Amino acid sequence: MQMTPEIVLAIFAIALVLVLARAVQFRLDGFATRVATLSRIEAKLDLLLKQAGLEYDPYKDAPASVVEAVRRGRKIEAIKCYRKLNPVSLKEAKEYVEGVQRRAGIV
């Protein structure tokens, strides 16, 4: 059987797909390991906070309308709500909302 350019190209394409699939699987395995580690750390922190009688509320002191917008992923709406309630600049409102997002674990 003669190896035509089409057959060589097909073999190369299959090999490339297999290599890429393995690389993706390797990355997913690493990601799953990191998620599991972070979940264990979070559970331990929750237990420590509970044992110490402390409560962590990332939305503490944040206006309800801002919290609702942040929870829905509506950052611009949250900034507008904050500015409506407080006489601050756009930059200050943006920094405030981003701080609320960071504390809540929303990127």
HELIX and SHEET records of a PDB file:
HELIX    1   1 PRO A    5  GLN A   51  1                                  47    
HELIX    2   2 ALA A   64  ARG A   71  1                                   8    
HELIX    3   3 LYS A   75  LEU A   85  1                                  11    
HELIX    4   4 LEU A   90  ALA A  104  1                                  15    
END                                                                             
